[in-house]
Amino acid sequence: MERRTFLHRIGSILAVLGVTEAEWLTLGNRYYQALAQPSPRKLALLIGINQYPKIPVLSGCLTDVELQRELLIHRFGFQGSDILTLTEEQASREFIEAAFLDHLSKQAKPGDVVVFHFSGYGSRIKLETSPDTMQNALVSANVSHKSQNDKIVNYILEETLLLLLRSLPTDQVTAVLDTSYYAPTPVLGLKSRALQESVAKLAAEELDFLQQLKTQKLPSTPIVLTATSEAKQSAREGIFSGFSAGLFTYALTQYLWEFTPNTTIQVALSHVENSLSKLGSKQQPGDMKNLSPKKREALNSPPSLQGKGAGGLDFLDDVDSIIGAEGAVTAIEEDGKTVHLWLAGLPAQVLLYYGVNSRFTLATTEQLVLRSRTGLTAKAQIAKIDGANPLQVGQLVQEAVRVLPRNINLTIALDTGLERIERVDATSAFAAFSRTSTVVVGEKPADYVFGKLQEIPSRYGLFSLGGELIPNTTGEVGEAVKLTAQKLEPKLSTLLAAKLWRLTENQGSSRLALKATLEIISGILPQVVMQRQTVRTVKPETSIKKSLPTAVVPIGSQMQYRVQNQSDRPVYLILVGLNNNHTAIAFYPWETPQEPNTVDTKPLLKEVVIAPGETLTVPQTNAASEWVISGPAFFCEQQLIFSTAPFSGTLAALNIAKYSPTEERPIAPLLNPLDVAQALLQDLHLKTEMNSTAADSYILDVNNWASLSFSFQVV
C-alpha cells in the first residue's frame, strides 16, 4: 500500500469505530487460536524503525518486521496483501495512526484476526498538560519538530495505542510491542530500545486524537504481549549470525514456529524467557493484563478483571493442522532440486553454528540437505528425486539431522567504555586462552562482555550481554585489566562448556516422546515450577498447562525432576547446568559399592536409563540423595539431555575427577565441565557419518536425542 493512501484526515474515519463496551485484556490461548484458526480475513500491521534522526540508530527492527511477516505468511496462512509494513521514514506518527485506521479499523470485521507489531524506541514523557504524570510512549520516525519556540514530540502515547486496539470491531486482536520505556544509564552490552525520559510538548493532533478515541465504544479485548514485564527492564536487541533482531521478537517467533499444541500463554512466555536468558538477557516478557488501577481507570476498563488470566484456559480446537517446523520453503530454483529456506524456527544459539549438510524433512517425507546459509536464509537440495512429490513454496521443513562444528570458541566482547590501552591489554590476555576470541561490542555476535563496573570504575568484570555482572568474575579495586582477564580462565572454560551443551537444545524437533517436570517437594504435595516436553510427539488431546512466566524457587527448597519416557525405546539421561553462582553442576548417579566399608573404594557412576512408559524422579526422593537449593539469589540454568545410546564417554569424563565418599551428593559441582561437554556431544554424535560431512563436525539425529532446557530464579 503506497504512503499517499494514508494522507487523509484521521477524524473522518473515527465514525466507523465503536460498537459495545467489552472486557479489557482477557488472557487465554486466543493468541494462538487467532493465528491458527480459519477466519474470514487475517490482517496485520507491522512497524519497524532503525533509523531515527539525531538519535543513535537501532539495528534489529527491520529484521523483526521480516520475522513476523514470514511467520504470519508461512506459519499461519496470512496473505501477503493483507500485511502492511511501515518501516523507517514511513513510520511517522501520522502514517502509523492513519495506517491503523485505514488498514485495520476500516477493513476488520467481527471474527477477523488482527496482528499489530511495533519494534523501535520507547520513552517516558511528562506532558505540559499533566506535569505530575509520566506516560509511556512509542517513538515514531519523525521524532520531533520545531513549532515557533516549542519542541513538539511526535510520540504515540501507549494509552492511544491501547485505545486503538480496543476500538477494533473484532475480538481476535493481538499486539506485540518489542520496545521499552526506561533507558539504562549507561548501556552495557546489547542495545536498549528505550530513550531517556523527557518533559516535552506533545503534538496537538495526537492529544485531539486521544480525546476522540476516549469517546468511542470499545468492543475489542486484545492480547498485548510486551518485551518486558517489569517497568525498568530494557528491551534489548542482539547481533546474531549475519543479522540483528529484537531478542523478544526472535524468541517469540522462534517459539511459534515450533508451536506447542494445547498450550497457554504462561507456558509460551516461560519458553520465551528461557530463550532470552540463553541470549544473555534477563528481561522478562509479559502481557498487559495486570494494569495499575490508575491506568485501568484511565482506559475505562473494568476493575474486576485485575489479575484475571491465571486460571483455566481454552485450547486449540484444530490442532491437527498445526505442525511444528524450523522453517519453510520460500523459493524453488529452475532445476526443481534447489530450494531457498527461511530458518527462523531454529534456536538463536543453534542457528549461529548450524552447519552445511544438516538435513530437513518435508511434510511429504523428502529430505533436504543444507548447502549454504546466510543469516536466516539458506539454500538446500533435495536428497532423493526418484518418485518425489513436486516441491512447493510454503512447505514447512522440520529438522532431521543437526551438524555442528567441533571447533566452537567462546567470544568475549570488549565494552566500548574501555580505553584503547585497556582494550589492547584485555585482547592480549584473552588471546592467551585456547578457544577464546574477542570482538568489540556491537560489531559481531558475542557470548559475554568484558568491561568496567559502573559503581566502581577502577574494577573490571565479566557481564552478560544484557549488562548483568557474572558472579565471581570481578577483579580487585585498582587491579590491572590484564590481570583481571587472566584470572577468568577457569570461568571461561565453564562458560564455554555451557555454550556447548546449550547447542543440543531441540525440544521442538526431537522425535523422542519425553516429558520432564521440575518440582519443589519441600511441602506435603509437590509444587510444579515448570514443565518441558518434546513438541513433535505431543498428542492433540494432551494439555501443556504448566509453567509460570517467571519460575521462582525459594532458597532452601528441596527439588526434583519427574521424567516420563513416553517413547517406545529406553532412553539414557544426563543432567548438566550452571547454578546460581554461575559454576558448573551435574547430576551424579552414584552406584553403591558392593563393599561399603572399604575406605579406598572409589565411588562409581552408573547409567541412568528410563524404560519405555516409565517415570523416574531425579534424584531419587530419599534423605541420602536430596537436592536442596542454596543461596545466593540468582538464576539457575539446567539442561536435561536424553539419548537412545548410553552416555559412556560422558560418565567416563565425570569419573575422572577425584571425589571422596563424603562428596557423593546427587547434584554437585562439575569439576571438569569442558571435558564433560565435549564427551557429551561425542556420545550424541551419529557414529555412521553421512557422506561428504566433514570429520570435524558433530552429527546429531533428532530420532536419537532430546534436550530440554530449564531456567529458574532463586530468591
PyMOL commands that set and color helices and strands:
alter all, ss='L'
color gray80, all
select helices_A, chain A and resi 3-6+10-12+14-16+30-36+61-75+80-82+88-90+93-105+158-167+204-214+247-258+265-278+293-298+303-305+319-321+348-351+420-431+481-486+489-502+623-625+648-656+661-663+673-684
alter helices_A, ss='H'
color red, helices_A
select strands_A, chain A and resi 42-48+83-87+113-119+122-127+134-147+150-157+172-178+191-192+198-202+223-226+236-239+244-246+286-287+327-332+338-342+359-362+367-374+377-382+396-405+410-414+436-440+448-452+460-463+514-520+527-533+552-553+558-565+571-578+584-587+590-591+604-605+608-610+615-618+627-628+635-643+667-669+697-701+705-714
alter strands_A, ss='S'
color yellow, strands_A
deselect
rebuild
show_as cartoon
